[in-house]
Every structure is written in structure tokens, then in C-alpha cells.
Amino acid sequence: MKAKLFFLSIITTILFAGCSGHKNELVGEWKVSDVKTDFDETRTTPQMLQQVVEIEKQNRLKFLDDSSLLIIIKGNTYEALWKMGNDHVIHYHFKNDSTTHKLGVYSKPYIIAKSNTKIGAMTTTYEKE
């Protein structure tokens, strides 16, 4: 009986460690390492496109172990709560707001965020600092 209980406790420990491993991998500061755009060139100028990319490159994410997320955009910091599902998709919602947003997909060692706008699509790749 003791052997079964010992075996069960080892399996439980392994399962908990496996489930929380991805969450712990996200904890820390992330910076933009790449921005790819697919914009309708008839609706924008090369200068506007370059400006959008440069602004995007300044964004930062800071994941905290308590499921808090700091989103830093153009020097402004926004507090949110984050969660990652088994499919590695990261979702967040701002404090005092229940609307959930998709941040991106964790594909070790990157977070890939895709966004669509009226003028096209942008893919931002974050890497851990």
C-alpha cells in the first residue's frame, strides 16, 4: 500500500510540474524581436508603414508569476491578468474589465502575436530578455 501511495505522489508531482512549466517559462520581460506586415499599399505610405513598425518594436511585455501582465506601449503601462491554455494560446484581460483578448501563441522560445486592421495584417514576434 505504501508503495502505491509513494508511486501516486510521484506521478502527481510530475503532472503538476508538467502543467505549470509553460506558465513559468513566460514569467519575465519580453521584447519585440521582429515585426512583419502585410498592409494594403494603396491604403498606406512607406513612411506610415515604417512608423507603425518602429512604434511596435518599442512594445514590451512583463509576465509576473501571479498571472499579472504589464503591457508597455509607447511608454504607457497597462495592467492585465493573463492565462495560457493547453493549446499555448495566451489570453489576457485588463483589470476591472472582463473582456478577454488574445495576445498570441507561445511557440518556444517566442510569443507570436497576429493582428488584423483595416489596412492589413501585422505579425509581432516577442523574445524573452
N, C-alpha and C positions, 0 to 999 in steps of 0.2 A: 504494500500500500504506500509506504514511504517513497519507494522508487517511482511509482506512478505520479505521486504528488510532486516530487522533485522534477520529473520529466515535464509535467504540465506547467510548472512555474518557469522552466527554461523556455518552453515554447511560447508562453505568454510574454515573457521578456523580449524575445526575438520579434514577435509580432508587433509589440508596442514600439520597439526601436525601429522597425521597418516602416511603420506608419508615420512616425514623426520625423524620419530622416530628411525627407524632401522639404518639410517646413523649416527645419534648422538650416538647410542649405541656402535658403532665401534670406535668412537674417543677415543684415549688414547693409552697406551702401552700394548702390548700383549707379553706373553712369552710362550714358549713351555711347555706344561704340560704332554704330552705323545707322544711317538713315537712307532708305531707298524710297523714291517717289515715282508714281505713275500718274501724273497730272495731265489733264487735257490742256495742251499747249495753246489752244485757241482761247482759253479762259484765264490764262495767267502769262506773266512775262518771266524770262530767265532770272531777272533781278528779284522778283517776288518769290519765285521758287527757291532761290539761294537764301533769301531772308528767312523763309519758313524752315528750311533745313538748319540754318545756323541757330535759330531760336530753339528748335527741337533738340539740338546737340547739347544745349545747356541744361536740359531737364535732368533731374536726379530722383532716385527712389531710395528710401531708407526703411527697410523692413525691420521691425522690432519683434523680439521673441514673444511678446504678449499679444500678438496679432494686430498691433498698431502699424500703420504705414504713414510715413511722411512723404508727400509728393511735393517736390520743389520745382516750380515752374517760374521762370523769369524772376527769380529772387523771392517769390512768394511761397510760403509753406502752407500746405493744406493737410489736415489730419484726417485719416481714414482708418477703417478696420479692414483687414484682408483675410482671405481664406483661399486655400488651394484644394481643388478636388482631386480625386484619384486619376483623372484624365490630365492632370498637370496644368489645368486652366486656372489662372489666378483671377479672382473677383475681389472687388472692394466696394465699400460704401462709406460715404462721409458720415462723420458722427452727427447725430440728430437728423439723419436722413436715411430712410430705409431703401431707397432706390439703389439696386446693385448694378455695378458696371463691370465689364470685362476689361481687365488690364492687359492680359496677354497669356502666352503659354510658356511655361518653364521647360526649356529644352536644354538640359545641362550642357554647357555652363552659361547659357544665355536665357534671357527673357525676350521673347519676340512679341511685340505689340503691333497690331494692324489696325489702322483707322481709315474710314472712308468719309470723304467730304463731297461737296457738290462739284469740286473741280478735280477730284481724283482720289487715289489711294496712297497711303504712306505706311511703310513698314519700318519700325524703330527697333533696333536691337540694343539691349542693355547687357552690360557685363559687370560682374562684381568687382569692386575696387580692392 
